[in-house]
Amino acid sequence: MTVTAVPNTIRRRITGTLFTSQSLFSAAIIASFTLTPIIAADLSGSDSTAGIPSTLTLLGRAAAAYPLGWLMDKAGRRLGLSVGYMLALLGAVTAVFAILSGSFSGFLVGATLVGMGRAPIDQSRYVAAEVYPQKRQAKVIGLIVFAGTIGAIVGPLLVVPSTKLMIYWESAANAGPFVVAALLYLLALSAVFLFLRPDPKLIGAATEAEETHTDVLAAPARPLRQIFRQPSVILATSSLIIGQLVMTMVMIITPLYMNRNDHSDQAISMVIMAHTLGMFGLSGVTGWLIDRYGRIPLIIAGSLVLAASALIVPLSTNVFVLALALFLLGLGWNFSFVAGSSLLSNSLSANERGRAQGTSDMMVALASGLAGLLAGVIFNWGSILAVAAVSLAFSLSLLGVLFWFRLSRRPAQAPAA
């Protein structure tokens, strides 16, 4: 198969399938997450356990990232994504039965399975990108990231109707979002299994072979240690990790900070909505900017926008100032995430993307978990000013990585990122 032999209709079908499945998955995750802390506290009888399911989801995602990434390299992207959706479906069904039977341990098992399923599903942006030539990949990654907007809007809207439906069926109301999530996972699984053909790995290999004039599938895959010594991979992974860490740290603590300053739930919702818009709403524009100006300039922009957000957050408790700060926080994350993802994808061959991208996503997940743990501790110690200072330091550290990257390329110039 060559690039010229791949009709655009196939590329569009694959992209549409991944956009649809990612939208369904995002809506399911957000709908079920909304009540997860409440359910955990109710099932265990203690508010102190409210964060355990989210932590296990994160750990499940991190633990499954490499093995399921290996599966995607060996058996193809369609099978890897299908396994991810099956695990998420099994996790949602397990959670439903756990809620109905009052089993806290069963609920934790369900949360872990959903996290494991998320590991390959989060690679959907890479899968969509690899079926296109390199010059178009950033825009496609932006499109798949934009699918998160649908989940952010639709997910919360499903919570109340699903709980009312369970009440109508004379069953546990809180199981409703997980029933809906299971149905959405099933739809996404069906879409991927039926329409993600031919396997994007084959198309990606053909595309890369056309551009590099090599048989990438016949060449041996590099070991992970060698891959993660590559300067462009280090920069890409740093962009993903730092952007996620800063975004998570500030986002998690902002609602608490606003609550402590007597803001209403409506005001908090408005600020989080502005943040969500920054994260996902302009992803298509980000892809266009990367295609026009390059990945490195957008990573620089992401670092600076994240830094600006950290500087603005502690300036005022005014809701519009906080909304601006959280919008910039989301936008800086978007620049770092889309540009970093695009740079990482372009630094890997088709037969090593699953493992390397899975490992990168594992590190991003662990960074997110670390930020979540640190945010409360830092806020308790030094208020929002301390959180902002730590976030600013991390944001600017990305510029340090960029400086190192430029120096590392001086002896032997590599192709432009």
C-alpha positions as CSV (number, residue, x, y, z in Angstrom):
1,M,0.0,0.0,0.0
2,T,1.3,3.4,-0.9
3,V,0.2,6.9,0.0
4,T,-1.2,7.5,-3.4
5,A,-3.2,4.2,-3.1
6,V,-5.0,5.4,0.1
7,P,-8.1,7.3,-1.0
8,N,-9.1,10.4,1.0
9,T,-12.4,8.7,1.7
10,I,-10.6,6.1,3.8
11,R,-8.7,8.8,5.7
12,R,-11.9,10.8,6.3
13,R,-13.8,7.7,7.5
14,I,-11.0,6.8,9.9
15,T,-10.9,10.4,11.2
16,G,-14.6,10.5,11.5
17,T,-14.7,7.2,13.4
18,L,-12.1,8.3,15.9
19,F,-13.7,11.7,16.4
20,T,-17.1,10.0,17.0
21,S,-15.7,7.4,19.4
22,Q,-13.6,10.0,21.3
23,S,-16.7,12.2,21.7
24,L,-18.7,9.3,23.0
25,F,-15.9,8.3,25.4
26,S,-15.4,11.8,26.7
27,A,-19.1,12.2,27.4
28,A,-19.2,8.9,29.2
29,I,-16.1,9.7,31.3
30,I,-17.4,13.1,32.4
31,A,-21.0,11.8,33.0
32,S,-19.8,9.0,35.3
33,F,-17.1,11.1,37.0
34,T,-19.6,13.7,38.1
35,L,-21.0,11.5,40.9
36,T,-18.0,9.2,41.5
37,P,-16.8,11.0,44.7
38,I,-20.3,11.0,46.1
39,I,-20.9,7.3,45.3
40,A,-17.5,6.4,46.9
41,A,-18.4,8.2,50.1
42,D,-21.9,6.7,50.2
43,L,-20.7,3.1,49.6
44,S,-17.8,3.3,52.0
45,G,-19.5,5.4,54.7
46,S,-16.6,7.9,54.9
47,D,-15.9,11.1,53.0
48,S,-12.2,10.3,53.2
49,T,-12.5,7.7,50.5
50,A,-14.1,10.1,47.9
51,G,-10.9,10.4,45.9
52,I,-9.9,6.7,45.9
53,P,-11.8,5.7,42.7
54,S,-10.2,8.6,40.7
55,T,-6.8,7.6,42.0
56,L,-7.3,4.0,41.0
57,T,-8.6,5.1,37.6
58,L,-5.3,7.0,37.2
59,L,-3.2,4.1,38.3
60,G,-5.1,1.7,36.1
61,R,-4.4,4.0,33.1
62,A,-0.7,4.2,34.0
63,A,-0.3,0.5,34.5
64,A,-2.0,-0.5,31.2
65,A,-0.3,2.2,29.1
66,Y,2.8,0.2,28.1
67,P,1.3,-3.3,27.6
68,L,-1.7,-2.1,25.6
69,G,0.6,0.2,23.6
70,W,2.7,-2.9,22.9
71,L,-0.5,-4.6,21.7
72,M,-1.2,-1.7,19.4
73,D,2.2,-2.0,17.8
74,K,2.0,-5.8,17.4
75,A,-1.7,-6.4,16.6
76,G,-2.7,-3.0,15.2
77,R,-4.6,0.1,16.3
78,R,-8.1,-1.3,15.8
79,L,-7.6,-4.2,18.1
80,G,-5.8,-2.1,20.7
81,L,-8.6,0.5,20.8
82,S,-11.3,-2.2,20.8
83,V,-9.7,-3.8,23.9
84,G,-9.6,-0.3,25.5
85,Y,-13.3,0.2,24.9
86,M,-14.1,-3.3,26.1
87,L,-12.3,-2.7,29.4
88,A,-14.1,0.6,29.8
89,L,-17.4,-1.1,29.1
90,L,-16.6,-3.9,31.6
91,G,-15.6,-1.3,34.2
92,A,-18.9,0.7,33.8
93,V,-21.0,-2.5,34.0
94,T,-19.0,-3.6,37.1
95,A,-19.6,-0.2,38.7
96,V,-23.4,-0.4,38.0
97,F,-23.6,-3.8,39.8
98,A,-21.4,-2.6,42.6
99,I,-23.7,0.4,43.2
100,L,-26.8,-1.8,43.1
101,S,-25.3,-4.2,45.5
102,G,-23.7,-1.6,47.8
103,S,-20.1,-2.9,47.2
104,F,-17.4,-0.3,47.6
105,S,-14.7,-2.8,46.6
106,G,-16.6,-3.7,43.4
107,F,-16.9,0.0,42.6
108,L,-13.1,0.4,42.9
109,V,-12.6,-2.6,40.6
110,G,-14.9,-0.9,38.0
111,A,-13.0,2.4,38.3
112,T,-9.7,0.6,37.8
113,L,-11.0,-1.2,34.7
114,V,-12.2,2.1,33.2
115,G,-8.7,3.6,33.8
116,M,-7.1,0.6,32.1
117,G,-9.4,1.1,29.1
118,R,-8.5,4.7,28.9
119,A,-4.8,3.9,28.3
120,P,-5.2,2.9,24.6
121,I,-8.2,5.2,24.0
122,D,-6.1,8.2,24.8
123,Q,-3.9,7.4,21.9
124,S,-6.8,8.1,19.5
125,R,-5.2,11.4,18.5
126,Y,-2.0,9.7,17.4
127,V,-3.9,7.0,15.5
128,A,-5.8,9.7,13.6
129,A,-2.7,11.6,12.9
130,E,-0.6,8.7,11.5
131,V,-2.9,8.1,8.5
132,Y,-2.0,11.6,7.2
133,P,1.2,13.0,5.8
134,Q,3.4,14.8,8.4
135,K,2.4,18.3,7.3
136,R,-1.3,17.6,8.1
137,Q,-0.9,15.7,11.3
138,A,-1.1,18.6,13.8
139,K,-4.5,19.8,12.4
140,V,-5.9,16.2,12.8
141,I,-4.6,15.9,16.4
142,G,-6.3,19.2,17.1
143,L,-9.5,17.9,15.7
144,I,-9.5,14.8,17.9
145,V,-8.7,16.9,21.0
146,F,-11.6,19.1,20.1
147,A,-13.9,16.0,20.5
148,G,-13.4,16.6,24.2
149,T,-15.6,19.7,23.9
150,I,-18.6,17.5,23.1
151,G,-18.0,15.4,26.2
152,A,-17.6,18.5,28.3
153,I,-20.9,19.8,27.1
154,V,-23.0,16.6,26.8
155,G,-21.5,14.6,29.7
156,P,-22.9,16.7,32.5
157,L,-26.3,17.0,30.7
158,L,-26.7,13.2,30.9
159,V,-26.4,13.0,34.7
160,V,-29.9,14.2,35.8
161,P,-31.9,12.4,33.1
162,S,-30.1,9.1,33.8
163,T,-30.6,9.3,37.6
164,K,-34.3,10.1,37.0
165,L,-34.6,7.1,34.7
166,M,-33.1,4.8,37.4
167,I,-35.6,6.2,39.9
168,Y,-38.4,5.5,37.4
169,W,-37.1,1.9,37.2
170,E,-37.1,1.8,41.0
171,S,-33.4,1.3,41.2
172,A,-30.4,3.2,42.6
173,A,-30.4,6.7,41.1
174,N,-26.6,7.1,41.2
175,A,-26.1,4.1,38.9
176,G,-27.7,6.1,36.1
177,P,-24.6,7.8,34.8
178,F,-22.7,4.5,34.7
179,V,-25.5,2.8,32.7
180,V,-25.3,5.7,30.2
181,A,-21.6,5.4,30.2
182,A,-21.8,1.7,29.4
183,L,-24.1,2.3,26.5
184,L,-21.7,5.1,25.1
185,Y,-18.7,2.8,25.5
186,L,-20.6,0.1,23.6
187,L,-21.4,2.5,20.8
188,A,-17.8,3.6,20.6
189,L,-16.5,0.0,20.6
190,S,-18.9,-0.8,17.7
191,A,-17.8,2.2,15.7
192,V,-14.1,1.4,16.1
193,F,-14.4,-2.3,15.4
194,L,-16.6,-1.9,12.4
195,F,-15.3,1.2,10.7
196,L,-11.6,1.6,11.6
197,R,-10.5,-0.3,8.5
198,P,-7.9,-0.8,7.0
199,D,-5.9,-0.6,10.2
200,P,-4.4,2.9,10.6
201,K,-1.0,1.3,11.4
202,L,-0.8,0.0,7.8
203,I,-1.8,3.4,6.4
204,G,0.6,5.1,8.7
205,A,3.5,2.8,7.6
206,A,2.6,3.4,3.9
207,T,2.5,7.2,4.5
208,E,5.9,7.2,6.3
209,A,7.4,4.9,3.6
210,E,6.3,7.3,0.9
211,E,7.9,10.3,2.8
212,T,11.1,8.6,3.9
213,H,11.5,6.0,1.1
214,T,12.0,3.2,3.6
215,D,10.1,0.1,4.6
216,V,9.3,1.1,8.2
217,L,7.5,-2.1,9.2
218,A,10.5,-4.2,8.1
219,A,13.0,-2.1,10.1
220,P,13.5,-3.2,13.7
221,A,11.8,-1.0,16.3
222,R,14.2,0.9,18.6
223,P,14.2,0.0,22.3
224,L,12.3,2.5,24.6
225,R,15.6,3.6,26.2
226,Q,16.9,4.7,22.9
227,I,13.7,6.4,21.8
228,F,13.5,8.5,25.0
229,R,17.1,9.7,24.6
230,Q,16.1,11.4,21.3
231,P,16.0,15.2,21.9
232,S,12.7,15.7,20.0
233,V,11.1,12.9,22.1
234,I,12.4,14.5,25.3
235,L,11.0,17.9,24.3
236,A,7.7,16.5,23.2
237,T,7.2,14.5,26.4
238,S,8.3,17.4,28.5
239,S,5.7,19.6,26.8
240,L,3.0,17.1,27.5
241,I,4.0,16.4,31.1
242,I,4.6,20.0,32.2
243,G,1.5,21.3,30.5
244,Q,-0.6,18.6,32.2
245,L,1.0,19.2,35.6
246,V,0.5,23.0,35.6
247,M,-3.0,22.7,34.2
248,T,-4.1,20.1,36.8
249,M,-2.6,21.9,39.7
250,V,-4.3,25.2,39.1
251,M,-7.6,23.8,37.8
252,I,-8.1,21.5,40.8
253,I,-7.5,24.2,43.4
254,T,-9.4,27.1,41.7
255,P,-12.9,25.9,42.8
256,L,-11.8,25.6,46.4
257,Y,-10.1,29.0,46.2
258,M,-13.3,30.6,44.9
259,N,-15.4,28.8,47.5
260,R,-13.2,30.1,50.3
261,N,-13.7,33.6,48.9
262,D,-17.5,33.3,49.0
263,H,-18.1,32.8,45.2
264,S,-21.4,31.0,44.3
265,D,-21.5,27.7,42.5
266,Q,-22.7,29.5,39.4
267,A,-19.6,31.7,39.4
268,I,-17.4,28.6,39.9
269,S,-19.1,26.9,37.0
270,M,-18.6,29.9,34.7
271,V,-14.9,29.9,35.5
272,I,-14.6,26.2,34.8
273,M,-16.6,26.6,31.6
274,A,-14.1,29.3,30.5
275,H,-11.3,26.8,31.3
276,T,-12.9,24.1,29.3
277,L,-13.3,26.4,26.3
278,G,-9.6,27.2,26.5
279,M,-8.7,23.5,26.7
280,F,-10.7,22.2,23.8
281,G,-12.6,24.9,22.0
282,L,-9.7,26.2,19.9
283,S,-8.0,22.9,19.1
284,G,-8.7,23.2,15.4
285,V,-7.0,26.6,15.4
286,T,-4.1,25.2,17.3
287,G,-3.6,22.6,14.6
288,W,-3.7,25.2,11.9
289,L,-1.1,27.4,13.8
290,I,1.2,24.4,14.2
291,D,1.0,23.6,10.5
292,R,1.7,27.2,9.6
293,Y,4.4,28.2,12.2
294,G,5.7,24.8,13.5
295,R,5.6,22.8,16.7
296,I,8.5,24.5,18.5
297,P,6.9,28.0,18.3
298,L,3.6,26.6,19.7
299,I,5.4,24.9,22.6
300,I,7.0,28.2,23.4
301,A,3.6,29.9,23.2
302,G,2.1,27.2,25.4
303,S,4.8,27.8,28.1
304,L,4.3,31.6,28.0
305,V,0.5,31.3,28.1
306,L,0.7,28.9,31.1
307,A,3.1,31.4,32.8
308,A,0.7,34.3,32.1
309,S,-2.2,32.3,33.7
310,A,-0.1,31.6,36.8
311,L,0.7,35.3,37.1
312,I,-3.0,36.3,36.8
313,V,-4.6,33.8,39.1
314,P,-3.5,35.4,42.4
315,L,-4.1,39.0,41.3
316,S,-7.8,39.2,42.1
317,T,-10.7,37.2,43.3
318,N,-12.9,38.9,40.7
319,V,-14.7,36.2,38.8
320,F,-13.9,37.7,35.4
321,V,-10.2,37.9,36.2
322,L,-10.3,34.2,37.3
323,A,-12.2,33.3,34.2
324,L,-9.5,34.9,32.1
325,A,-6.8,33.1,34.0
326,L,-8.4,29.7,33.7
327,F,-9.1,30.3,30.0
328,L,-5.4,31.0,29.5
329,L,-4.6,28.0,31.6
330,G,-6.7,25.8,29.2
331,L,-5.3,27.5,26.1
332,G,-1.7,27.0,27.3
333,W,-2.4,23.4,28.0
334,N,-3.9,23.0,24.5
335,F,-0.8,24.5,22.8
336,S,1.5,22.3,24.8
337,F,-0.6,19.2,24.4
338,V,-1.3,19.4,20.7
339,A,2.1,20.6,19.7
340,G,3.8,18.1,22.0
341,S,1.6,15.2,20.7
342,S,2.4,16.2,17.1
343,L,6.1,16.4,17.7
344,L,6.1,13.0,19.5
345,S,4.2,11.3,16.7
346,N,6.6,12.7,14.0
347,S,9.6,11.5,16.0
348,L,8.5,7.9,15.9
349,S,8.2,5.1,13.3
350,A,4.9,3.3,12.8
351,N,6.2,0.1,14.5
352,E,7.2,1.9,17.7
353,R,4.5,4.5,18.2
354,G,2.1,2.4,20.3
355,R,4.8,1.5,23.0
356,A,6.4,5.0,23.1
357,Q,3.2,7.0,23.0
358,G,1.7,4.7,25.7
359,T,4.7,5.2,27.9
360,S,4.5,9.0,27.3
361,D,0.8,8.9,28.3
362,M,1.7,6.9,31.4
363,M,4.1,9.7,32.5
364,V,1.5,12.3,31.7
365,A,-1.0,10.4,33.9
366,L,1.4,10.1,36.8
367,A,2.2,13.9,36.5
368,S,-1.5,14.6,36.7
369,G,-1.8,12.5,39.8
370,L,1.2,14.1,41.4
371,A,-0.2,17.6,40.6
372,G,-3.5,16.6,42.2
373,L,-1.8,15.5,45.4
374,L,0.5,18.5,45.6
375,A,-2.2,21.1,44.8
376,G,-4.0,20.8,48.1
377,V,-0.8,20.6,50.2
378,I,0.7,23.7,48.6
379,F,-2.6,25.6,48.9
380,N,-2.9,24.7,52.5
381,W,0.6,25.8,53.1
382,G,0.8,29.0,51.2
383,S,-2.6,29.8,49.6
384,I,-3.2,30.4,45.9
385,L,0.0,32.5,45.7
386,A,2.1,29.5,46.5
387,V,0.2,27.3,43.9
388,A,0.7,30.1,41.3
389,A,4.4,30.4,42.1
390,V,5.0,26.6,41.7
391,S,3.0,26.6,38.5
392,L,5.0,29.5,37.2
393,A,8.2,27.8,37.9
394,F,7.1,24.6,36.0
395,S,5.8,26.7,33.1
396,L,9.1,28.5,32.7
397,S,11.1,25.2,33.1
398,L,9.7,24.2,29.7
399,L,11.6,27.1,28.2
400,G,14.7,25.6,29.8
401,V,14.0,22.3,28.0
402,L,13.5,24.2,24.8
403,F,16.9,25.9,25.2
404,W,18.6,22.6,25.8
405,F,16.8,21.2,22.7
406,R,18.2,24.0,20.6
407,L,21.7,23.4,21.9
408,S,21.5,19.6,21.3
409,R,20.8,20.2,17.6
410,R,23.8,22.5,17.0
411,P,26.4,19.8,16.2
412,A,24.3,18.0,13.6
413,Q,21.2,19.7,12.3
414,A,18.1,17.5,12.3
415,P,15.1,18.0,10.1
416,A,12.9,20.9,11.2
417,A,10.3,20.0,13.9
